[in-house]
Each structure stands twice: as C-alpha cells, then as structure tokens.
Amino acid sequence: MTFVRVAARRLPLAKRLVSAVESPLQRRYASAVAGAQDALITPDPAADSVSVAFVNERAPYLVPTYVRPNPIMVKGKGSYLWDMENRRYLDLTAGIAVNSLGHCDPEISKIIAEQAETLLHASNLYHNAWVGALSKDLITLTRESGAMRDAAQVFIANSGTEANEAAIKFARKTGRARDPSGAKHEIVSFHNSFHGRTMGALSATPNPKYQTPFSPMLPGFKYGKYNDVAQLQELVTDKTCGVIVEPIQGEGGVHVASPEFLAALRKRCDEVGAVLIFDEIQCGLARTGSFWAHAHPSLKPENGESAHPDILTTAKALGNGIPIGATIVSGKTVADNIKAGDHGTTFGGNPLACRVAHHIIHRLADPALQKSVQSKSALLVEGFAALKKKYPDLVSEVRGRGLILGLQLSESFAPRAAEIVTAARERGMLIITAGEGCLRFVPPLTITEEQLRTALRILEQAFQAVAKA
C-alpha cells in the first residue's frame, strides 16, 4: 500500500509536466536522441517499482482483456507521452490513429472545458445544437474533398465498432427494402480486415483469433480475398446486401486496396444491388493526406473514376480521444430506407463529442495540414527504404499511404516484432504492430519532421539491438 500511496502522489506531479519543465532524466533522454549517438536505454519499470505496485493493486478489479507493458501513461502533450516514472516517449501510435492533432491540443481542451460547463448530455429525445452542425459540415467537407459524391446523412455513435454495426444494419435494411423476402441479407468482408469486436462487426472480421472464442458468428457473412478481382462474380451475388472493406487495412497489416479492386467492387455491387461500405475508421480523416482515403489520388484507376461508397464509417481521429463514431449514408441508395426507430443510441450525438468533432473535422480538412502529411510521409518512407536497404534480412516491405505506414518484417524476424516494439519503447519511442510481423506507424499528423528523424534513429537502434540478440 505504501507504493500505491507514493504512486498516487506522483499523479499530480505528472499532470504538471510541460515541455518547458523537464526532469533530469528527460533532459538526458532529449540529449541522447538529438544526436546520432544511441538513445538512452531505460527498461520498463521493474517488479519492485512504484508503477508495478500501482498496477498490481488495481489489476484484480479489471477484466483482463489486455496485455500491457508496465509503464503507466499519465500525461500527454503534442507527440509525447509521459509515464508515472517521469519518462518521456515519442508517440508514433497516436492512441492507435486517434490523436491525429496530438495529445492535449490546447484548442480542443478549451472546447471540452467550455462545453462541460454548458451541456454534456440531454439524450436523443431532444435536439441539441451540435449534432446537426457536425453532420452538416461532415457532409459538406466530404463532398468538397471529392469523396463520397452521394453523401447525404449521418448517424452519430460512440465508436468505430458502433459505426460499423450501424452500417451493417443499414445494409440489411436496404437489402430487405429491395427484396422483402429477406433473401438479400448476406454481408461480404475480406481476410485481414478488422471491423470491430461486437458480434455484428466481429462477424465481419474473419480472424480466428478474434472469432473462435465467441463462435458461432452471426449468420449471413461471407469472406473473400483482399485485392482479388476474379472472385467477385461468385462472392458477391443477388443474396448480397452489403460489402464492407477498408481502402487501407490497418489492424490486418497496413495493406492498400488496389484501385482496380475498389472499382470492381463498386461495379459488382451496382450489378447485384448491394450496398458498398468503406470502413475508414483508421485510414480516413486526412491520415493518407486526403480527407478520405478512397479519394486519395493513388486509389484512382488509370481508366475510370475512383470508387465511391454508399456508406462510409469513421471514428478514431473524429474525436481526438473523445469517444465518437459516425456512419455517413448515401442519399441515393441508403437514406430513404432508414426510418425512425430503426436504430438508436443513448450517448451518441451528445453535445460534448459533437462540438469537439465539429472543430476537429475543419482542422483535418485544411489543405495545408494534408500537404504536410504528404511531406512527412515521404520523409518516413525514404527512411524506411534506407533501413530496408541496410537491413535486407530484417525488413521485407514498406506499405501504406500518408501517415498510416507498415514496415513488414522478414519471415525470420516477423516472430520478433514484439521485441522491436519493446526495444523502441526502452529507447523512448512508442510503436505498435499489425497483422503478422508488421510494424505499424500512425503518428499524430502534427508530428514534426525533426521528431520523425528522431524516430527513424531510434528505430534503427532498436533494429540493431534485436538483430544482435
């Protein structure tokens, strides 16, 4: 209990941390990574540390659904996080592509404080001032960006999983409107996808690791191979009511859809009267350098137009840490089929989340920010290519667009991806994995180029450490 009381007293200390006031350890870390020399190596908190005592005191009360390292994050600012031991980390995870405008952005913090003193929740029994404003501007900005040309209406939820659940329900309802017999009910998704963990979204996520413990899945789901055009004639049929796909797969290993695949999906859905759903929960909202990933220039076929969806789902960056998700629907194919009572949510559309998201989408739609994403992406990709050339036995491929990038490890090193993540963390940088042996980089879009150069140096040092082990 003594350790726990000490840890609790440290929390206010961590809260006061700002970039202008750093501990000696932080100054040593900053000095180490500023130059070409090795970053200071600081292992995760040991078993007798304040952090571990703090965790152990509370662990019995938590459902153990996560395996986490020992650091306890207590403070964030920009592209950095601090833990309870006052160690600073350069964060290239952005809360899993959530904090696109960085941690504790001052403008967002001000909006949260103001709205918290005004109105947090009154339920969907009544209108509020912000849900309509967010929906209107989300439609306007989407159309202006050249994406989802038929975007018309928005359902606001609380998460990406909920946004996808709504999309699946809306596709089913549209299928029933087109065929009242109920035969048109099948949902098609693709291997290596990830759409969420509730039963509908999980049924659209064909990964045995996630599905098997909770099987059987919901009926009516079929799975295909990502980027395989030839299969679509048999996969997507008259029984298909909806096809859900990520233009760039995130959790599955940062795989990019080919323009031909997305165009073929659009064509086939039109042929059978199915709804095409783009899940841009991780890859959307300027992360590729375009407001929406499916409108990225590289996803436009050489002949013909880019594929546009009937439903578009988003979350993550939409709230920059405030829980919110959204399902955007087409006015031509979906909106008329959704009636009062078809779907609902207690917290979705609350004024706090909607006011924050309203501010965020305008900043993420800024062409200057999107252009900066492209230049930062080029810097990272160039650095990754150099690492691949220097460590050909370790790195096999660089994938992704913008600031959703994957570094695929070779077959021999793929099982050691977690070791590289740990080595990077011990040197002051946070990264995550995706798929089978892929290192995923989804930093704040506001990260600086100098911070990215630091990240590349730390990554190389982590490679060296694991390669020597």
Secondary structure, DSSP 8 states (H G I E B T S, - for coil): -HHHHHHHHHHHHHHT-BTTB--HHHHHHHHHHHSSS---------TTSHHHHHHHHHGGGS-------S--EEEEEBTEEEETT--EEEESSHHHHT-TT-BT-HHHHHHHHHHHTT-S---TTS--TTHHHHHHHHHHHHHHTT--TTEEEEEEESSHHHHHHHHHHHHHHHHHHH-TTS---EEEEETT----SSHHHHHT---HHHHGGG-S--SSEEEE-TT-STTHHHHS-TTEEEEEE-SEESTTT-EE--HHHHHHHHHHHHHHT-EEEEE-TTT-TTTTSSSSGGGSGGGS-SSS-----SEEEE-GGGTTTS--EEEEEETTTTGGG--TTS---SSTT-HHHHHHHHHHHHHHT-HHHHHHHHHHHHHHHHHHHHHHHH-TTTEEEEEEETTEEEEEE-TTTGGGHHHHHHHHHHTTEE-EEETTTEEEE---TT--HHHHHHHHHHHHHHHHHHHH-
